[in-house]
Amino acid sequence: MRLADDEKAMLDGAEGPAVAAAMDLLVRYGEALGADGLCDIRNVAGTMTQPSPVKARLVREGGWNKAFAVINLDSDDDLEIPHMRVPTCQLQHGFGEDALGVVPYPETMVALQGDAESFYGAHGVNILATCTPYQVGNLPVRGEHCAWMESSAVVYANSVLGARTNCEGTASTGAASLTGKIPCWGNHHEENRHGTHLIEAAVPVDGFLDWGMFGYFVGEVVQENRPVVIGDLHRPDLTDLKHFGAAAASSGGVELYHIPGITPEAPTVEAAFGGRALPGKVVYGERERREIYERLNDQGRSTDVDFVLLGCPHASLDQIARTARALDGRRLSPGTELWIMAPRALRAMADRSGYTEIIQRAGGRVLTDSCPAMSRVAPEGTRVFATDSAKQAHYLPAILGIEAWFGTLEECVDAAVTGTWRGDLR
């Protein structure tokens, strides 16, 4: 792999042993990928502060420097970690202090995470603590090369913002944060950003539920390829696109999609395919819509709902407001809990706007920083949950061994109030 002079200097130790270890990792990684060289980047979204038993052991042995070296740099050397070279943010991690006494999550992990936030904050990491960093300040511009983790964030950055990133990992983002470099391959290259499949919606796709189901269908069809979607698409908002991409990344491995006239790199269908001949269309009709709905609900047996989970990916302020309106003047069933997961910055806005108070008065919770899939905890005794997220309906039953129902936000709120799932596809 060809290295520029500044990259060779970093590899040779000119900027210290931690940066040299980071560059060594990136060279090994790039050569394994077949990359010709490295991209200059100035935006990293990774994970450093999330607690775990392994991380706790490493911190006991050598502090947070040791934990970063082993987990984020793949190095067993004793390294002093410098300040991050480029803007870097922490994605979602474990539950924070606002979950104490509410979530069955160990207090020791909350404390460990707080200690990590202090260390990494002092080293230049912005503790956004969300899977939707673009909602709370990390908003790369079109064409900007980035190094991001988190499948739903990556597909949003590539598709909606037109930034350029592959779905990176803990080690590659850690190395990128100290070097401002990442292997230049895949989505960083223009020729790898054109569409591969043409998907047409023959039924209306309008609102959160339908954008999620359509995304789940698209991901199953294209897997890790790049869909161009057309048809009866009612103009989506941020939340719809967030949900569509998260679902497509869950059922398949989509990192980039195009919606002609909506997403920035696809002013037309022809542009989305880079001027190449269009492939045959795959049609999403009423039958496919019904099949996707039934698949997302095929892990529900009992209609007695213990737990309602909203906000995956983390809720927008509008989603929190909608939840508050749906709960206003109502009370949750005594046997059911409702959590809406959100970035802490948006929780602060929800507090000021009065939404949190309405949700809490009904018995619900607005929680931050994490989610049950990330932290692997749900309310104690949960057997059946309901969600408006195709991503959570896909993952959480396998992670926690519980049943799932998938529907609209309003159907989920109804389940929280009645303790019974009554949703159905209309």
N, C-alpha and C positions, 0 to 999 in steps of 0.2 A: 504494500500500500504506500502510495506517495505521500510524503509529509512535507509541509511547508517549513521554512526555517524556524518559525516560532514554535511549531509543534515538535520539531527535533530538539529544540532547546529545552522544552518542558520535559520531554522523554529522558533527556540526559541529566535532569536534575537542576536546571538553572533556576527553577522557582520552588525548589524544595522537594523533599521526598514524597509528600502527600500528592502533590501535583504530578510528580513523575509516576507514582503508582496509578493515578487516574489516567494518565496518557498511555501507560502500558496496557491497562484494561481496554481502552478504546482501540488501540492498535490490534490487540488480539481479537476483539469483538468485530472490528471492521474486516479483518482478514478472513474470519470465519464466514462473514456475510458476502464476501467477494467485492467489497467496496473498493473503489479506486483511491479514495481519499476521505478527508473529513470536511464537514460543513462548519462554518462559523455560526454560532448561535448566541442569542442573548435572552433566552427565555426557557427556564426549566420548571417543570411541574413533576415532583417526585414524592417519595415517602421516606422520611427519616425519623420522625418523632413517634410513630405508632408503636405502642408497647407490645411486648411478647415475652414469654419465659426465656427464650434464647437471648433476647436483647437485655433482659434483666441480668442474666449471668455475665454477659460481656461487660456490662456497666460495672458490675461488682469487681470484675477482673482488671479493668483498665479505664473505666469512665466512658464518657460518650465519644472520646477520640477513638477508643478501641472499637466501640460498636459501629461507628461510621466506617472505620478502616475495613472491618471484616464484612459487614453487610452491604455497604454502599461502594466499596472499592475492591472487594474480593482480595484483600491483602491481610496477611497475618502479622505484618510488621507493626512495630510501635510507632505510630504516626501522630504528629501534631497537626490537627486539621485547621487550615487557614480560613479566612473569610471567603465566602463564595465569590467566585470571579464574575458571575453574571447573575441577573435577577432570577431568584429561585423561590418557588412556593411549595409549601407542604399541602398535599392533597388530603382527603379524608383520612382520619386515623381512628383511635379508640374513642369511646365515650368520655366526655369531660365532666367537670364538676357539676354541671346542671343536671346530670343523670344520676347523681348519688341519691340513694334512697328510692329511686324510681325504676332503674334498670338493674337487673342482676349481674352487675359487672364489677369485678374486684376493685376495691378501693386502692389496693397496691398498684394496680395498673393505671388508675387515674393519677396517682401521685407520680409514678414513673414518667408518665406522659408530660405532666407539668414540668418536671425537671428537664426533660428533653426539649420542651418548648423554650425554656430559658437558655439552654446551651445553644441550640440552633438559631434562635432569634438573635443572639449575640454574634453569631457567625454569618448573618446576612440572609437567613431563610425567613420569608414572609409566611407566618402561620395562618394561612387562609383556612385550612382544615375543612376542605370541601371537595367533592368530586366535580363541582361546577365552578372552577376558578374564574371562568369567563363571566360569571354573574356578580363577582365581588372584586373586580379590579385587575385581574390578569387577562388582558384582551389583546392578543397579538394581532398585528396588521396582516393584510393579505400579502402573501409571498414570503412572509418571515419564516426563517428556519427555526424550529423549536425542538426541544426534547421533552416530550410529555409522556406520562403514564396514564392509566385509567381509560378503559375502552370507550366509555361514553364521552369523556372529555376529548380524547383523540379524534373521534369521528366528528365531533362538533367543531373542533379547531380546523380540521382539514376541510370540511364540507361547507359549514356556515360562514366561517371567518376567512377561509382561503389561505390559512397558514399552512406550514409544511412540517409534519412530524410523522414518524412511525410510532407504533405502540411500543414504547420503551419499557425497560424494567428498572428495578431498584438500583442495580449496580450501574447500568449505563447512565441513568439520570444523575446518580451521585458523582460519577466521573465527569459528566458534562458540566455540572455546577461548578467544579473547580478549574475547568479548562476553557469553557466556552466553545467546546467542540463536540461533534457527534458524527458517527459514520454517515457518509453521504450516499444513500442508497434508497430504494423504494420510493416512498411518497415525496422525497426531497427532489426527485427528478421530474421534470415536466412531462416526459413521455410516459411516466407511470401514473399519471393523474387523469388520464382520459377514461371514459366509460367503457365497460366491457359487456354489460347486459342492459337491455331495454325492457322496463317493466311498466305496463299500462294498467292504471286503475279504471276498471269499467263500472265501479260503483263509487258513490261519493265518499271521499276521505275528508272528514270534517270534524275537528275536535280531538281532544287528548286520547280518547279511547280508540278511535279509528286510526289515528296516526301511529299509535303503538302497535295495533294489530297489523297494519300495513307494513310497518318496519319489521315486525317479526316474520311476516311472509317473505319480504324481500331478502332478509338475511338467510333464510332457509334456502332460497333459490340460488343466490349468488355466492354464498359462503364467504370467502375472503376476497372476492372480486369487487368491482366498482360499478354499482347500479346507476342507471339514469332513469328516473321515474317521471312518468307523464300521466295524463288522463284527468279524471274528474277530481282534481285536487283543490279543495277550498284553501285559500291563501293561509298558510300556517304562520303562527307566531313563534317566539323564542321557545316557549314551552312545548309546542307541538314538535318542533324540529329536534329539541333535546330528547323528547320521548321516542321519536322515530329512530334517531341514530342509536340510542341506547338499546332499543329492541333489536335492531338490525345487527348490532355488535354482539348481542347475546345469542341469538339463534344461529348466526353465522359468525363471521369475524370481520365485518365491514369496518373499514377505517376511513372510507371516503365515498360519498355519494353526490350525485348532481340532481338538482331539480331545475330544469330550464326556466329562466326568467325569475328565479328565486335565489339560488346559490350563486356566488360571485364568479365562478369559473365556467358557468354554463348559461350565457345569454340566450343560446338556442340549443336545440337538440344536436344539431350538426357540430357546434362548438364543443359540446360535452364529449363527443366522440373524436375530437381532434381532426375532423374532416374525413375520417374513415367511413367506409360503408356501414350503414346501420345494421345491427343484427336483427334477427327475428324477434318479435315481441312475445313476452310472457304476460299473460292477462291475469289480473286479480279481479275476480268477479264475485257475485253473491255466494256461490258455492265455496270459493276459497276463503272468503271472509268468515263464513260460518265455521269452516273447518279450523281456522286459526283460533277463533273464539273458543271452540270446544276443546282444542288442544291445551289452551292456556287454563282451562277450567277442568281438565281431566284428572287433577290431583285433589279435587274437592269431593268429599263424600258426605260428611255431616254438615248440616246447614247451621249448626250452633257455632257462632263465631266468637272466639276468645279475644282476638287481637286484630286491629285494623292498622295498616302501615301505609302512609302516604309520603311522597317526597323521595322518589328514586328515579332518576338522579335527583339530588337535593332540590327541594321545592323553590320555585320563584316566589317573589312577594305576592304576585297575583294568585298563585295556588294557595298560599296561606290565607289570603283574603277570601277566596272562594270557600275554603274550609270553614272559616269563621262564619260566613254568611249561612252555610248549610247547617251549622251547629247552633246558631243564635237562638236562644230561648229553649233549647232542648237539653237533655241530660243523657249521658251514656248509660247503657244497660249495666247493672251492677257487676256482671260477670265479664265485661268486655273492656279492653283498653284501646285507646287510639293514640298513636304517635305520628307526628308529621316531622320529618327530618329536613333540616334547612341549614344553610351556612350561618355561622354565628353573626356575621354582619347583617344578614337579612332578618335574623331573629331580632336584632336590635331595632330594625325598622318596623317589624311587626309589633314589637312592644310599644313603640311610640305611636303607632297607628291604631292601637286598641285591639288588634286582631288576637294577640296572644291571650289577653284577658278573657275574651269571649270563648276561645277554645278551652282555656283552663276552667272557666266557670261551668262548662259543659262536662268537665271531667277528662278532657284530652290533654295532650302534652305537645309542646313544640320543643324538640330536642336538636342538638347541634353536633357538629364535628364528625359523626360516624353514621352507621346504619347497622341493622341486625346482621346483614350478610357480611359486612366487614368485621364486626366485633363478635359475631356468632352468638348473640344473645337476643332473646325475646322475653316478654313477660313470663314469669314463672308459671308453669302449668299450661302454656299455650299448646293447643292441639290443632286449631284451625284458625288461619288468618285470612284476611281479605285485603286486596291492594288494587290500586289503579295503575300499577307499574308492570308492564310485560316483563321487564328485566327481573324484578323481584319474584314474580310468579314463576319465572324460569329457574331461578337459582335457589330461593330460600327453602322450598320443600326438601331438596337434596342436602342442603347445608344443615338444617335444623330438624329434619325428619317430621315436618308438620304438613298438614293439608293446606291447600291454597284455593282461593276464589279470586277471580279477576273481573273487574268491572269499572264503571265510572266512579269519579270522586263522590258523586251524590249517592250512588248505590253503596259505596263503602261507608259513608257517614250514616246511612240508614241502617246498615248492619251493626255499626257501633252503638246506635241508639236502641235498636230492637234486640240485639244479640243474635239476629237471624239473617242469613244470606237470602236475599230475595231478588238478586240481579238476574237479568236476562238480556239477550241481544235483541235489539230492536231494528 
